[in-house]
């Protein structure tokens, strides 16, 4: 049985090493080439657009309500001043 390869010879076989490499890289390659769902970049762009809309909306609503608060404050102050005299 001297001509039969031992277990060490079988584990070092280039074919086995290629198969082991492919077992690792095949799922990685499949993941990287998969384009079925949205990517993180697309989510980041959507988030940036949503934040821009929210910031603009808060700015415009804040400006309008600020003017109303100032108007109400002026009316209250003038009412207090006129009733106290």
Residue pairs with C-beta under 8 A, 6 or more apart in sequence:
10 16
